[in-house]
Amino acid sequence: MEIKMGRPPVPTHLKRDKRLVVMLTDSENELLAKAAKDAGAASLSDWVRDLLLEAAVQTPTQSRTN
């Protein structure tokens, strides 16, 4: 009898290898966590990721002059 240890590997199309860090206050984090929960998201990170990607697709790229 073979016993498998650990969790199965993540499918390639779901792998995420980059990290984005956003600094928040405790109250900001609580506000976002509640919004994510109310939206039915699996996690705050998933909810934020979905919103950022959606906004990036909807917003045309603009050149910026500084």
N, C-alpha and C positions, 0 to 999 in steps of 0.2 A: 504494500500500500504506500503510495507516494503522498507525502504531506507537503503542500505548497506553503511557503512562508511569505509574509509581506503582502503588499497590495499589488495588483497587476499594473503593468506599465501604462502610462497615459498615451492614448493614440496620438500620432504625430501631428494631426491637424488641431489638436487641443493644447499642445505644448506651448508654454509661455516662458521665454528665457530672458526677458527684460523686466526691470522693476522701475516703477515711478514712485517717488516718495513725495508726499504732500504733507506739509506741516499744518496741523490743526490745533485749535484749542479744544479742551474737553467738551465744551458746549457745542462747538461746530461739529465735532465727531458724533456726539449724541444726536444732533439734528439730522445729519446725513444718515446715520444708522437707522433712525426712525423712518426716514423717507424711503430708504432701501427696503426696509421690512414692509412698509405700507404698499410698496410697489410689487411685493411678492418676490423680490430677488433672493437668490440663494445666499448671497453675502453682500456686504457693503462694497467690497472690492469688485465683484462681478457687476454690480449696479453702476458704480462709477465708471468702470471700463466701458460698459455698454453705452452710457451717456456720452463719454468722451469720443468714442469712435463714431457714434451717430452725429455728433456735432461737427466732427472733422469732415465727414462726408457731405454734410449739408452746407458747410461754409466754404465758399470758393477761396482758393489760395490767393493771397494778396501780397505783393511785394511791399516791404516796409522800409521807409526811409528814416534813419535815426540821425 
